[in-house]
Amino acid sequence: MHSEHGFTVREGLERGYSAAELRSMAFTSPARGARITAAIGDADQALLEAVRVLAGDDQFFSHTTAARVHGMPLPVRLEREGRVHLASPTGRSRMQRPGVVGHRLKSAVEEVDGLRVESRADTFVHLAPLLSLEELVTVGDWLVSTKRHDPLTVEDLTDALRRYPGARGLHRARQAVALVRVGSESPRETLVRLLIMGALPEPTLQHEVFDATGLFVARLDASWPPLKLAVEYDGEHHNDPAQQERDRIRREKLRALGWHVIVITKDDLADGGKAILRAIVAAHQRCSSWTAA
């Protein structure tokens, strides 16, 4: 694969660089036989570029490497993995060298920023043995989110599972697809939704609330509209004073319409969400009793 940031040693010599220049501080050698411009200071990115120039035209990035290229949300332990997953078509030999995990796959291939990577749906399947169930659902929710300009569908993920009947982690992947929903718009929202689903009826995602005049008031992360009970996750951007004021006004309008809103922050999830889940369950029970009465 071509890279603007490097080349093989052989290509460098053909371009007129001397052996001494290729050994100079202008280049790094993240993988034997490759030279990457020293301007790429990030070691993981430099290794990716090195493997890129060494790869054959029919090879492609897969697994967590493909996930990072696609921008999928990965747990911290995999964000800086220190290795690259490179796949070859079935029947071809795998690349074997330090820092590279070679695979033979029949994946559909896409091009992202000039990189050949396996498709998003196939990447989802191959992440299954590497992620927990919750982490895999988080990736699935991200893939089907309508906030993306080109979201996948749950059917796309299901079709990918059918293409790999013997894949490692297939049972977990099937479990994850069954839990994927359109409407969880951040990894934390997914975590909150899964927490709730273990104890209560599944909430409605992104329910829109209007006032008596038909004016839009709010779109709720998760809610039970018949009970007028909502759960919202406030991420870091809600710490901005201007955003806090907008949140205050919005939630006052919701309360005026009879809504009870429970706000969750990352601190509420520090204990696995046990305490906040008890509060949500209690609120659900109260609202249910009021509705029944």
C-alpha positions as YAML, in Angstrom:
chain: A
units: angstrom
residues:
- id: 1
  name: MET
  ca: [0.00, 0.00, 0.00]
- id: 2
  name: HIS
  ca: [1.23, 3.49, -0.81]
- id: 3
  name: SER
  ca: [1.99, 5.89, 2.05]
- id: 4
  name: GLU
  ca: [2.78, 9.60, 1.94]
- id: 5
  name: HIS
  ca: [4.80, 9.13, 5.12]
- id: 6
  name: GLY
  ca: [7.27, 6.45, 4.12]
- id: 7
  name: PHE
  ca: [8.49, 3.74, 1.80]
- id: 8
  name: THR
  ca: [10.44, 0.50, 1.75]
- id: 9
  name: VAL
  ca: [14.24, 0.64, 1.87]
- id: 10
  name: ARG
  ca: [14.32, -0.63, -1.70]
- id: 11
  name: GLU
  ca: [11.99, 2.15, -2.85]
- id: 12
  name: GLY
  ca: [14.12, 4.69, -0.97]
- id: 13
  name: LEU
  ca: [17.26, 3.59, -2.79]
- id: 14
  name: GLU
  ca: [15.39, 3.72, -6.10]
- id: 15
  name: ARG
  ca: [14.35, 7.30, -5.29]
- id: 16
  name: GLY
  ca: [17.98, 8.27, -4.89]
- id: 17
  name: TYR
  ca: [18.47, 8.19, -1.14]
- id: 18
  name: SER
  ca: [21.83, 6.86, 0.00]
- id: 19
  name: ALA
  ca: [22.09, 4.09, 2.57]
- id: 20
  name: ALA
  ca: [23.46, 6.66, 5.04]
- id: 21
  name: GLU
  ca: [20.48, 8.97, 4.47]
- id: 22
  name: LEU
  ca: [18.08, 6.10, 5.09]
- id: 23
  name: ARG
  ca: [19.83, 5.47, 8.39]
- id: 24
  name: SER
  ca: [19.71, 9.15, 9.39]
- id: 25
  name: MET
  ca: [17.48, 10.75, 12.01]
- id: 26
  name: ALA
  ca: [15.17, 11.96, 9.24]
- id: 27
  name: PHE
  ca: [13.60, 8.50, 9.24]
- id: 28
  name: THR
  ca: [12.53, 5.87, 11.73]
- id: 29
  name: SER
  ca: [12.41, 2.14, 11.14]
- id: 30
  name: PRO
  ca: [9.38, 0.79, 13.02]
- id: 31
  name: ALA
  ca: [9.60, -2.44, 11.00]
- id: 32
  name: ARG
  ca: [12.54, -4.04, 9.21]
- id: 33
  name: GLY
  ca: [12.70, -2.97, 5.59]
- id: 34
  name: ALA
  ca: [10.60, 0.19, 6.02]
- id: 35
  name: ARG
  ca: [11.49, 3.83, 6.53]
- id: 36
  name: ILE
  ca: [8.98, 6.32, 7.94]
- id: 37
  name: THR
  ca: [9.50, 10.05, 8.19]
- id: 38
  name: ALA
  ca: [10.50, 11.06, 11.70]
- id: 39
  name: ALA
  ca: [7.70, 13.66, 11.65]
- id: 40
  name: ILE
  ca: [5.36, 10.79, 12.54]
- id: 41
  name: GLY
  ca: [6.25, 10.88, 16.22]
- id: 42
  name: ASP
  ca: [3.54, 8.52, 17.45]
- id: 43
  name: ALA
  ca: [5.00, 5.00, 17.68]
- id: 44
  name: ASP
  ca: [1.70, 3.22, 16.96]
- id: 45
  name: GLN
  ca: [1.01, 5.38, 13.90]
- id: 46
  name: ALA
  ca: [4.58, 4.91, 12.67]
- id: 47
  name: LEU
  ca: [4.23, 1.12, 12.93]
- id: 48
  name: LEU
  ca: [0.94, 1.28, 11.03]
- id: 49
  name: GLU
  ca: [2.60, 3.29, 8.25]
- id: 50
  name: ALA
  ca: [5.54, 0.87, 8.15]
- id: 51
  name: VAL
  ca: [3.28, -2.15, 7.76]
- id: 52
  name: ARG
  ca: [1.30, -0.20, 5.19]
- id: 53
  name: VAL
  ca: [4.31, 0.22, 2.88]
- id: 54
  name: LEU
  ca: [5.39, -3.40, 3.38]
- id: 55
  name: ALA
  ca: [1.93, -4.84, 2.71]
- id: 56
  name: GLY
  ca: [0.95, -6.38, -0.60]
- id: 57
  name: ASP
  ca: [-1.73, -4.83, -2.79]
- id: 58
  name: ASP
  ca: [-4.25, -7.50, -1.78]
- id: 59
  name: GLN
  ca: [-3.62, -7.31, 1.98]
- id: 60
  name: PHE
  ca: [-5.70, -5.22, 4.37]
- id: 61
  name: PHE
  ca: [-5.91, -4.14, 8.00]
- id: 62
  name: SER
  ca: [-8.29, -6.05, 10.28]
- id: 63
  name: HIS
  ca: [-9.46, -6.56, 13.86]
- id: 64
  name: THR
  ca: [-8.56, -3.73, 16.27]
- id: 65
  name: THR
  ca: [-6.38, -1.99, 13.69]
- id: 66
  name: ALA
  ca: [-9.34, -1.74, 11.31]
- id: 67
  name: ALA
  ca: [-11.51, -0.60, 14.22]
- id: 68
  name: ARG
  ca: [-9.14, 2.27, 14.99]
- id: 69
  name: VAL
  ca: [-8.96, 3.28, 11.32]
- id: 70
  name: HIS
  ca: [-12.76, 3.30, 11.16]
- id: 71
  name: GLY
  ca: [-12.89, 5.34, 14.39]
- id: 72
  name: MET
  ca: [-14.80, 2.76, 16.42]
- id: 73
  name: PRO
  ca: [-14.89, 3.26, 20.21]
- id: 74
  name: LEU
  ca: [-12.43, 0.83, 21.78]
- id: 75
  name: PRO
  ca: [-11.55, 0.31, 25.45]
- id: 76
  name: VAL
  ca: [-8.43, 2.10, 26.66]
- id: 77
  name: ARG
  ca: [-6.43, -1.14, 26.81]
- id: 78
  name: LEU
  ca: [-6.76, -1.51, 23.03]
- id: 79
  name: GLU
  ca: [-6.41, 2.11, 21.95]
- id: 80
  name: ARG
  ca: [-2.61, 1.84, 22.08]
- id: 81
  name: GLU
  ca: [-2.11, -1.84, 21.42]
- id: 82
  name: GLY
  ca: [1.44, -1.65, 20.11]
- id: 83
  name: ARG
  ca: [0.77, -4.09, 17.26]
- id: 84
  name: VAL
  ca: [-0.91, -4.12, 13.87]
- id: 85
  name: HIS
  ca: [-3.40, -6.68, 12.54]
- id: 86
  name: LEU
  ca: [-2.86, -7.33, 8.83]
- id: 87
  name: ALA
  ca: [-4.95, -9.82, 6.88]
- id: 88
  name: SER
  ca: [-4.26, -11.66, 3.66]
- id: 89
  name: PRO
  ca: [-6.89, -13.26, 1.42]
- id: 90
  name: THR
  ca: [-7.43, -16.94, 2.06]
- id: 91
  name: GLY
  ca: [-4.83, -18.93, 0.16]
- id: 92
  name: ARG
  ca: [-2.14, -16.28, 0.64]
- id: 93
  name: SER
  ca: [0.61, -16.42, 3.26]
- id: 94
  name: ARG
  ca: [0.29, -14.20, 6.33]
- id: 95
  name: MET
  ca: [2.81, -11.48, 7.13]
- id: 96
  name: GLN
  ca: [5.02, -12.67, 9.96]
- id: 97
  name: ARG
  ca: [7.22, -10.11, 11.67]
- id: 98
  name: PRO
  ca: [7.53, -8.43, 15.10]
- id: 99
  name: GLY
  ca: [4.61, -6.12, 15.91]
- id: 100
  name: VAL
  ca: [2.36, -7.65, 13.26]
- id: 101
  name: VAL
  ca: [-0.45, -10.15, 13.82]
- id: 102
  name: GLY
  ca: [-1.10, -11.88, 10.52]
- id: 103
  name: HIS
  ca: [-4.47, -13.36, 9.53]
- id: 104
  name: ARG
  ca: [-6.05, -15.08, 6.56]
- id: 105
  name: LEU
  ca: [-9.56, -13.71, 6.00]
- id: 106
  name: LYS
  ca: [-12.21, -13.49, 3.30]
- id: 107
  name: SER
  ca: [-13.46, -10.11, 4.53]
- id: 108
  name: ALA
  ca: [-15.11, -7.46, 2.42]
- id: 109
  name: VAL
  ca: [-12.60, -4.62, 2.04]
- id: 110
  name: GLU
  ca: [-13.12, -0.86, 2.10]
- id: 111
  name: GLU
  ca: [-10.71, 2.03, 1.62]
- id: 112
  name: VAL
  ca: [-10.44, 4.63, 4.39]
- id: 113
  name: ASP
  ca: [-7.98, 7.51, 4.00]
- id: 114
  name: GLY
  ca: [-6.02, 5.46, 1.48]
- id: 115
  name: LEU
  ca: [-5.85, 2.41, 3.75]
- id: 116
  name: ARG
  ca: [-7.30, -0.96, 2.79]
- id: 117
  name: VAL
  ca: [-9.32, -2.15, 5.78]
- id: 118
  name: GLU
  ca: [-11.91, -4.83, 6.29]
- id: 119
  name: SER
  ca: [-15.50, -3.61, 6.27]
- id: 120
  name: ARG
  ca: [-17.08, -2.25, 9.43]
- id: 121
  name: ALA
  ca: [-19.49, -5.18, 9.73]
- id: 122
  name: ASP
  ca: [-16.70, -7.73, 9.33]
- id: 123
  name: THR
  ca: [-14.56, -5.82, 11.83]
- id: 124
  name: PHE
  ca: [-17.41, -6.07, 14.33]
- id: 125
  name: VAL
  ca: [-17.39, -9.87, 14.01]
- id: 126
  name: HIS
  ca: [-13.61, -10.09, 14.43]
- id: 127
  name: LEU
  ca: [-13.69, -7.88, 17.54]
- id: 128
  name: ALA
  ca: [-15.94, -10.36, 19.36]
- id: 129
  name: PRO
  ca: [-13.20, -12.51, 20.96]
- id: 130
  name: LEU
  ca: [-11.24, -9.39, 21.96]
- id: 131
  name: LEU
  ca: [-13.99, -7.38, 23.68]
- id: 132
  name: SER
  ca: [-16.41, -7.94, 26.53]
- id: 133
  name: LEU
  ca: [-20.12, -8.17, 25.70]
- id: 134
  name: GLU
  ca: [-20.72, -4.59, 26.87]
- id: 135
  name: GLU
  ca: [-17.76, -3.31, 24.85]
- id: 136
  name: LEU
  ca: [-18.98, -5.10, 21.73]
- id: 137
  name: VAL
  ca: [-22.51, -3.70, 22.13]
- id: 138
  name: THR
  ca: [-20.94, -0.24, 22.43]
- id: 139
  name: VAL
  ca: [-19.24, -0.75, 19.05]
- id: 140
  name: GLY
  ca: [-22.50, -2.04, 17.57]
- id: 141
  name: ASP
  ca: [-24.47, 0.96, 18.84]
- id: 142
  name: TRP
  ca: [-21.84, 3.27, 17.33]
- id: 143
  name: LEU
  ca: [-22.07, 1.51, 13.97]
- id: 144
  name: VAL
  ca: [-25.87, 1.85, 13.72]
- id: 145
  name: SER
  ca: [-26.08, 5.38, 15.17]
- id: 146
  name: THR
  ca: [-28.06, 7.70, 12.91]
- id: 147
  name: LYS
  ca: [-25.71, 10.50, 13.99]
- id: 148
  name: ARG
  ca: [-23.28, 8.96, 11.49]
- id: 149
  name: HIS
  ca: [-23.64, 9.95, 7.84]
- id: 150
  name: ASP
  ca: [-23.41, 6.30, 6.75]
- id: 151
  name: PRO
  ca: [-24.78, 4.11, 9.55]
- id: 152
  name: LEU
  ca: [-25.01, 0.37, 9.27]
- id: 153
  name: THR
  ca: [-28.16, -1.49, 10.22]
- id: 154
  name: VAL
  ca: [-28.65, -4.33, 12.66]
- id: 155
  name: GLU
  ca: [-29.36, -6.45, 9.58]
- id: 156
  name: ASP
  ca: [-25.90, -5.59, 8.22]
- id: 157
  name: LEU
  ca: [-24.34, -6.95, 11.41]
- id: 158
  name: THR
  ca: [-26.54, -10.05, 11.30]
- id: 159
  name: ASP
  ca: [-25.51, -10.70, 7.69]
- id: 160
  name: ALA
  ca: [-21.84, -10.46, 8.70]
- id: 161
  name: LEU
  ca: [-22.39, -13.10, 11.38]
- id: 162
  name: ARG
  ca: [-23.81, -15.45, 8.75]
- id: 163
  name: ARG
  ca: [-20.67, -15.04, 6.64]
- id: 164
  name: TYR
  ca: [-18.49, -16.37, 9.48]
- id: 165
  name: PRO
  ca: [-20.25, -19.48, 10.84]
- id: 166
  name: GLY
  ca: [-17.10, -20.76, 12.56]
- id: 167
  name: ALA
  ca: [-15.64, -17.47, 13.78]
- id: 168
  name: ARG
  ca: [-14.16, -17.20, 17.27]
- id: 169
  name: GLY
  ca: [-16.45, -15.33, 19.63]
- id: 170
  name: LEU
  ca: [-19.50, -15.94, 17.44]
- id: 171
  name: HIS
  ca: [-21.79, -16.61, 20.43]
- id: 172
  name: ARG
  ca: [-20.79, -13.30, 22.02]
- id: 173
  name: ALA
  ca: [-21.25, -11.49, 18.71]
- id: 174
  name: ARG
  ca: [-24.78, -12.88, 18.41]
- id: 175
  name: GLN
  ca: [-25.55, -11.82, 21.97]
- id: 176
  name: ALA
  ca: [-24.23, -8.34, 21.21]
- id: 177
  name: VAL
  ca: [-26.25, -7.92, 18.02]
- id: 178
  name: ALA
  ca: [-29.40, -8.83, 19.95]
- id: 179
  name: LEU
  ca: [-28.64, -5.94, 22.32]
- id: 180
  name: VAL
  ca: [-27.64, -3.32, 19.73]
- id: 181
  name: ARG
  ca: [-30.08, -0.42, 19.44]
- id: 182
  name: VAL
  ca: [-30.36, 2.68, 17.31]
- id: 183
  name: GLY
  ca: [-30.40, 5.70, 19.61]
- id: 184
  name: SER
  ca: [-27.57, 5.19, 22.10]
- id: 185
  name: GLU
  ca: [-25.40, 8.08, 20.99]
- id: 186
  name: SER
  ca: [-22.28, 7.60, 23.12]
- id: 187
  name: PRO
  ca: [-20.46, 4.70, 24.79]
- id: 188
  name: ARG
  ca: [-21.67, 5.88, 28.20]
- id: 189
  name: GLU
  ca: [-25.27, 6.00, 26.99]
- id: 190
  name: THR
  ca: [-24.88, 2.40, 25.86]
- id: 191
  name: LEU
  ca: [-23.51, 1.43, 29.27]
- id: 192
  name: VAL
  ca: [-26.41, 3.14, 31.04]
- id: 193
  name: ARG
  ca: [-28.93, 1.45, 28.74]
- id: 194
  name: LEU
  ca: [-27.47, -2.00, 29.38]
- id: 195
  name: LEU
  ca: [-27.45, -1.29, 33.11]
- id: 196
  name: ILE
  ca: [-31.14, -0.39, 33.02]
- id: 197
  name: MET
  ca: [-32.14, -3.33, 30.80]
- id: 198
  name: GLY
  ca: [-30.88, -5.74, 33.44]
- id: 199
  name: ALA
  ca: [-33.44, -4.50, 35.95]
- id: 200
  name: LEU
  ca: [-36.33, -2.74, 34.20]
- id: 201
  name: PRO
  ca: [-38.40, -2.81, 31.03]
- id: 202
  name: GLU
  ca: [-36.37, -1.52, 28.11]
- id: 203
  name: PRO
  ca: [-36.54, 2.28, 27.84]
- id: 204
  name: THR
  ca: [-37.37, 4.25, 24.72]
- id: 205
  name: LEU
  ca: [-34.33, 5.98, 23.23]
- id: 206
  name: GLN
  ca: [-34.29, 9.57, 21.98]
- id: 207
  name: HIS
  ca: [-37.97, 10.21, 22.74]
- id: 208
  name: GLU
  ca: [-38.98, 13.72, 21.69]
- id: 209
  name: VAL
  ca: [-41.08, 15.86, 24.06]
- id: 210
  name: PHE
  ca: [-43.28, 18.75, 22.90]
- id: 211
  name: ASP
  ca: [-45.30, 21.23, 24.93]
- id: 212
  name: ALA
  ca: [-49.04, 21.86, 24.64]
- id: 213
  name: THR
  ca: [-48.51, 24.26, 21.73]
- id: 214
  name: GLY
  ca: [-46.47, 21.71, 19.78]
- id: 215
  name: LEU
  ca: [-43.15, 23.41, 20.50]
- id: 216
  name: PHE
  ca: [-40.16, 21.07, 20.77]
- id: 217
  name: VAL
  ca: [-38.81, 20.85, 24.33]
- id: 218
  name: ALA
  ca: [-36.30, 18.01, 24.52]
- id: 219
  name: ARG
  ca: [-35.01, 14.75, 23.13]
- id: 220
  name: LEU
  ca: [-34.35, 12.29, 25.96]
- id: 221
  name: ASP
  ca: [-31.48, 9.79, 26.12]
- id: 222
  name: ALA
  ca: [-33.66, 7.05, 27.65]
- id: 223
  name: SER
  ca: [-37.19, 7.25, 28.97]
- id: 224
  name: TRP
  ca: [-40.47, 5.58, 29.74]
- id: 225
  name: PRO
  ca: [-42.92, 8.05, 28.14]
- id: 226
  name: PRO
  ca: [-46.11, 6.63, 29.74]
- id: 227
  name: LEU
  ca: [-44.48, 7.18, 33.16]
- id: 228
  name: LYS
  ca: [-42.91, 10.53, 32.23]
- id: 229
  name: LEU
  ca: [-39.63, 9.22, 33.64]
- id: 230
  name: ALA
  ca: [-36.32, 9.93, 31.90]
- id: 231
  name: VAL
  ca: [-32.67, 9.06, 32.42]
- id: 232
  name: GLU
  ca: [-29.98, 11.26, 30.88]
- id: 233
  name: TYR
  ca: [-26.22, 10.91, 30.82]
- id: 234
  name: ASP
  ca: [-24.26, 14.15, 31.12]
- id: 235
  name: GLY
  ca: [-20.77, 13.80, 29.66]
- id: 236
  name: GLU
  ca: [-17.80, 16.13, 30.03]
- id: 237
  name: HIS
  ca: [-19.21, 18.77, 27.67]
- id: 238
  name: HIS
  ca: [-22.04, 19.35, 30.15]
- id: 239
  name: ASN
  ca: [-19.45, 20.91, 32.50]
- id: 240
  name: ASP
  ca: [-19.39, 23.99, 30.27]
- id: 241
  name: PRO
  ca: [-21.27, 26.82, 32.08]
- id: 242
  name: ALA
  ca: [-23.27, 27.76, 28.98]
- id: 243
  name: GLN
  ca: [-24.29, 24.12, 28.47]
- id: 244
  name: GLN
  ca: [-25.21, 23.79, 32.15]
- id: 245
  name: GLU
  ca: [-27.55, 26.78, 31.82]
- id: 246
  name: ARG
  ca: [-29.17, 25.28, 28.73]
- id: 247
  name: ASP
  ca: [-29.59, 21.98, 30.59]
- id: 248
  name: ARG
  ca: [-31.17, 23.77, 33.56]
- id: 249
  name: ILE
  ca: [-33.73, 25.60, 31.40]
- id: 250
  name: ARG
  ca: [-34.52, 22.46, 29.42]
- id: 251
  name: ARG
  ca: [-35.07, 20.35, 32.52]
- id: 252
  name: GLU
  ca: [-37.22, 23.01, 34.17]
- id: 253
  name: LYS
  ca: [-39.48, 22.87, 31.13]
- id: 254
  name: LEU
  ca: [-39.62, 19.08, 31.39]
- id: 255
  name: ARG
  ca: [-40.53, 19.25, 35.08]
- id: 256
  name: ALA
  ca: [-43.27, 21.76, 34.26]
- id: 257
  name: LEU
  ca: [-44.69, 19.16, 31.88]
- id: 258
  name: GLY
  ca: [-44.69, 16.54, 34.65]
- id: 259
  name: TRP
  ca: [-41.45, 14.75, 33.75]
- id: 260
  name: HIS
  ca: [-39.06, 13.34, 36.35]
- id: 261
  name: VAL
  ca: [-35.48, 13.39, 35.04]
- id: 262
  name: ILE
  ca: [-32.61, 11.43, 36.60]
- id: 263
  name: VAL
  ca: [-29.20, 12.76, 35.56]
- id: 264
  name: ILE
  ca: [-26.21, 10.42, 35.52]
- id: 265
  name: THR
  ca: [-22.52, 11.39, 35.34]
- id: 266
  name: LYS
  ca: [-19.41, 9.25, 35.07]
- id: 267
  name: ASP
  ca: [-19.04, 9.34, 38.87]
- id: 268
  name: ASP
  ca: [-22.35, 7.49, 39.18]
- id: 269
  name: LEU
  ca: [-20.86, 4.61, 37.19]
- id: 270
  name: ALA
  ca: [-17.71, 4.28, 39.31]
- id: 271
  name: ASP
  ca: [-19.25, 1.47, 41.40]
- id: 272
  name: GLY
  ca: [-20.63, -0.27, 38.34]
- id: 273
  name: GLY
  ca: [-23.74, 1.88, 38.57]
- id: 274
  name: LYS
  ca: [-25.21, -0.03, 41.52]
- id: 275
  name: ALA
  ca: [-26.34, 2.99, 43.54]
- id: 276
  name: ILE
  ca: [-27.76, 4.94, 40.60]
- id: 277
  name: LEU
  ca: [-29.55, 1.82, 39.34]
- id: 278
  name: ARG
  ca: [-31.29, 1.49, 42.71]
- id: 279
  name: ALA
  ca: [-32.39, 5.11, 42.39]
- id: 280
  name: ILE
  ca: [-33.71, 4.53, 38.86]
- id: 281
  name: VAL
  ca: [-35.59, 1.38, 39.90]
- id: 282
  name: ALA
  ca: [-37.13, 3.21, 42.88]
- id: 283
  name: ALA
  ca: [-38.20, 6.11, 40.66]
- id: 284
  name: HIS
  ca: [-39.68, 3.69, 38.13]
- id: 285
  name: GLN
  ca: [-41.69, 2.00, 40.86]
- id: 286
  name: ARG
  ca: [-42.97, 5.34, 42.19]
- id: 287
  name: CYS
  ca: [-43.96, 6.59, 38.75]
- id: 288
  name: SER
  ca: [-45.62, 3.26, 37.97]
- id: 289
  name: SER
  ca: [-47.70, 3.46, 41.15]
- id: 290
  name: TRP
  ca: [-48.74, 7.04, 40.38]
- id: 291
  name: THR
  ca: [-49.78, 6.04, 36.86]
- id: 292
  name: ALA
  ca: [-51.74, 3.05, 38.16]
- id: 293
  name: ALA
  ca: [-53.50, 5.25, 40.70]
...
